[in-house]
Amino acid sequence: MSITGLTNLRNPFLRLYMHPKVTIRHIEEKDLSAVVSILNPFIEDTAVTFDTLPYSTETRLPWFNQFGHSGRHQCLVAEVDSKVVAYANSGPLRPKAAYDTSVEVSIYKASNVNHKGLGSVLYEALFDRLEKEDVHRAHALITLPNSASIGLHKKMGFYEVGILNEAGRKFDQYHDVLWMEMKLRK
């Protein structure tokens, strides 16, 4: 699906900011190399993710295998000029069955890509799909500080739930995590 095919955007003006060759589609196994290339710098250089070891395409395969073209757990990629430059996904919040209608979402963009509105449109496409599924809430856990991610999530309709104090240790430092959520189904 190309960006011009997205007709149910919460903010239709986002389309005005997009590069004309942006395509939003479901992830395919062939995208794993690009996804790993996008994620690994965040693992190696930041506390944005609490992953501590870089991935290979092989070690990222179990993560990929949880996604379908429908259902609660999906992953979409954004392509610019046929190159994957960002992705957004929904996965399990917690392993217990009562949590099944809640998902944890995340989004990553290659550091050398600066298309205004790309993250918003990618999330819009994911949430549009999730609203058709048995998903009640989307949750985002954001390592602090991260004003860009907080701003994106607020723009999408997320609100702050609380802070997990010193929830993770990375680079010999403890980091707080902001918990945000958004209601998807009534």
Secondary structure by P-SEA (a helix, b strand, c coil): cccccccccccccccccccccbbbbcccccaaaaaaaacccccccccccccccccccccaaaaaaaccccccbbbbbbbccccccccccccccccccccccbbbbbbbccccccccaaaaaaaaaaaaaaaaccccbbbbbbccccaaaaaaaaaaccccccccccccccccbbbbbbbbbbbccc
